[in-house]
Amino acid sequence: MDPDEFRASGHRVVDLLADYLAEVERYAVFPPVEPGDLRPLFAPSAPETPEPVGDILADISRLILPNVTHWQHPGFLAYFATAASGIGILGEMLTAGIGSNAMLWRTSPVATELEGVIVDWFRQALGLPEGLDGLITDTASTSTLIALAAAREAAGIDASRAGLAGRHGPGGLALRVYGPTETHSSSAKACMTLGIGRDHLVRVPVDEAYALRPDALAAAIASDRAAGQRPLAVVATVGTTSSTSIDPVAAIAEIAAREGLWLHVDAAYAGATALLPDRRGPFTGWERADSIVVNPHKWFFALLDASLLLTRRIDDVRAAFSLVPEYLRTLDRDNPARDYNELTSQLGRRFRALKLWMLLRWFGLEGLRRRISVHIELAAAFAGWLDASSDFERLAPVPFSTVCFRYRPAALAGRADEPDIARRLDDLNARLLDAVNRSGEVFLSHTRLRDRFTIRLAIGNLRTEKRHVRNAWDLLRDEAARLAPEDRTS
Ligand SMILES: Cc1ncc(COP(=O)(O)O)c(C=O)c1O
C-alpha cells in the first residue's frame, strides 16, 4: 500500500471508528444472530485477485459491525468490561504501525526500556513497594501461567529441564496449588499446562462472603503434607470473577511464608481500585506476594490485550523460561540488556508498553481514579435499588463495581430452598437474563453462587452512565413481571 493510499484509507478507518463509537448505542448490544448464521455471509475461499480497500471497508460496515457483540456499548454490563478508550485505540494503531517485535533489547530498544518504565509506573500507582519487577503480557491467564511456572522452578525440582513425565505417582512428585473454590479457571489451566494437573489445584472452602478461609487453607496444606504431597503455591484473589469476593491476603501471606509457598495474587479485575489510596484495604498484604497480576485491559481502559505481572522473583521467572539459542544472543554490549522473551514462553512480543504509556499520560492517574470511582458509585446505586425491592435478592457483597443478584419474588421468599422452588427460581432467572439480553439495550452475564443461578451486572465501561444502569434495572423489573406475574408484589 503506497503512502498516499495508506493515508487516505487510514483517515477513512478513523472516521469509521469515530462514527461507530459515537453511535454504538444504535446497535443491539448482542446481535440478533444464532450460531452458524454468519459463516455463509463470507466467501468460502480467499480471493485470487486484489480487492480495493473501499470494498473491504464497506464490508466492515455491512458484515462486521452489525454482527459483533458491542463491548463498547454503554449497556454492555456483562463479564468484566474491556473498554476501548480513544487513547488506547490510538496507541494500538501506533503499535501496529511501528510494528516492532519486543522480544530482544536489540529488536526494539525503546520497547524494552519503556516496558521497564511502565511496569514501575504501575507499581507506584498501585501503592506497591520497590523491589517488585515485572513484565507486560497479553492476558492474566498468561501472567498466572508464568507465575506458577516460576513457582514450580523455585521449588527446586528442575521441572523446566527434566520435565514432570514419570515423576508423578507413589513416592513421586505430587505438586499442589491452593486457591479458594472461587479461583479463576486460568489457575486451573496453568496447572494443566505445567504438568501439575488441574486435580492438584486444591479448592479451599470459602466463608459466607466467598472469601478463602485461612483455617481451611492451613488444614489442607497440613493434610497434603501428611499424605506425602508437595505444596507449591497459593493463589489468592482480590476480586474473584463470579462474585468479586476478596481473599484475606494478609492471613494467606502469613501461611504462605510459614509453609515456604509461592504466593500469587490475582487482582486481574479489581487491581485497578488500588489506584485509589482510600480503597487499598482489600489489598493489605499483597505487598508480600511473590507475584501479582493486574489487567490494564480490564478496568484501566487499555483494550485487549495488556496484563501486568509484577514479581519480586524475576530470577525464578527467568529460570523457568530462559533459553537462548545463538541466533537470539545479544553480542558486543558492555551493559547487559534485558531480553523480555527470556521471561515468557513466547518469543515474539507486541510493544504493549506504548499504548500503556500513552494511556497513563492522557488520563493521568487522577483521571483513572475519577472514572473508577464513578463505576463503584453506579454499582452501589444499583445494589441500593435491589436491596429496596422485595422481589429481588442480592447474592453477594458489592466491594467493587459488580452486583450479583437474582429475581426472587417476595411470595417465594420463605420457600426458596425447597428443591422445586429452587429449580423454578433457577429457570426463572435464566429466562429473565435471556429476555433482558434480547432487548438489545443491555447485556448481562451470569454465574452460579451456592448453586443458585445468579445474574451479574458489572460496570467498567467508559461510556456507561447512570441512565444506562437505571435502564437495566427497569428492564429487569419489567421482564420479571412479564415472566412471573402471579408472584410479583411490587
Ligand atoms: C479474577 C480473574 N483472573 C483472571 C482472569 C483471566 O483474564 P484474562 O482474560 O486476561 O486471561 C479473569 C477474567 O475475567 C478474572 O476475572
The ligand as a Gaussian input file, in Angstrom:
#p B3LYP/6-31G(d) Opt

LIG

0 1
 C      -10.007000     -12.747000      38.597000
 C       -9.633000     -13.090000      37.175000
 N       -8.456000     -13.666000      36.918000
 C       -8.085000     -13.984000      35.668000
 C       -8.893000     -13.718000      34.598000
 C       -8.444000     -14.080000      33.213000
 O       -8.209000     -12.927000      32.477000
 P       -7.646000     -12.941000      31.003000
 O       -8.822000     -12.982000      30.112000
 O       -6.860000     -11.674000      30.891000
 O       -6.787000     -14.154000      30.851000
 C      -10.130000     -13.126000      34.804000
 C      -11.036000     -12.832000      33.678000
 O      -12.056000     -12.243000      33.801000
 C      -10.507000     -12.802000      36.127000
 O      -11.711000     -12.267000      36.386000

